Amino acid sequence: MNQRLSATDAQHLHDVAAAMRAAIGQVIVGQHGMTELMLAALLSEGHVLLEGPPGVAKTLAVRTMARLVDCSFGRIQCTPDLMPADILGTNIFNPKTLEFEYRRGPVFANLLLTDEINRSPAKTQSALFEVMEERQTTSDGTSHAMPSPFMVLATMNPIEQEGTYRLPEAQLDRFIVKIVIDYPSLAEETEIIRRHHEQGAPAERSGVTPLLKHDDITRYARLVRTVTVEPGIFSYIASIVHHTRAHHALYLGASPRASLSTLAMARAMAVMQGRDFVVPDDVKSVVIPVMRHRVQLLPERELEGMTVDTVLADIVAGVDVPR
């Protein structure tokens, strides 16, 4: 019989999520929702895309997250001349054994930071796409599996266009959530300046220790899939996704993968709240980050000042909540 999530497990994950929020808050001011979404994505075995202007701590957030989980960490700094072998690895001839040996690239890590992913050329994005989807890479006919757990956290600057490549829709669809990081408020920026003056740069601060062990992540990810979900929740998610395909402001609606991603993230959010069952509010809390990169706004609506987030919020508000 398969093990199910217990009340003790749910409470432990609730406590861990609170501790991780507090630990990241020691390094990053504000951005409270980002921590929960990143942890929920980890428990859902999904990948994360972080978008925001330069200097808003996207990379720092990922590096801090990596320090809070007891896993291997890899980083790729994307550039226009980055080639697939630079990230995947390659076969190198060993003169001692007179054989070719596979030298693994930085993708072979539990948590992989792909900085400025939209700077990598199409060939490299295609190689990364295979790794994200299949969780393995193939070299000279031999497959090499990624370690478990495996999570890609990619950052992207939406402002700069020179030297960048647009991510294909199929690749965007493989990110379980897209987290938009905006500028801090006046009070938050004042706190950032004060901390930097008194404590030094965030990289100089110590005391961040792992809160989740490697084996715990794999076990909890498996248990999260056993969270109780009532039939009404299934219909609720399906109705929201269906409405994106018929909305007058969108020319591309969400796919069934968006439905499955919403369910996975809602289950994780429920557990992080200390529950072993999903409620509609869990679904509402993840709809926008799960779907904002999967739907496309009509150009004329964009010129009118509408955004994908406002359209998705209107759709959620218009769908009846199950009781």
Buried (B, 14 or more C-beta within 10 A) or exposed (E): EEEEBEEEBBBBBBEBBBEBBEBBBBBBBBBEBBBBBBBBBBBBBBBBBBBBEEEBBBBBBBBBBBBBBBBBBBBBEBBEEBBBBBBBBBBEEEEEEEEEEBEBBBBBBBBBBBBBBBBBBEEBBBBBBBBBEEBEBEBEEEEBEBBEBBBBBBBBBEEEEEEBBEBEEEBEBBBBBBBBBEEBEEEBEEBBEEBEEEEEEBEEEEEBEBBBEBEBBBEBBBBBBBBEBEEEBBBBBBBBBBBBEEBEBBEEBBBEBBBBBBBBBBBBBBBBBBBBBBBBEBBBBBBBBBBBBBBBBBEEBEEEEBEBBBBBBEBBEEBEEBE
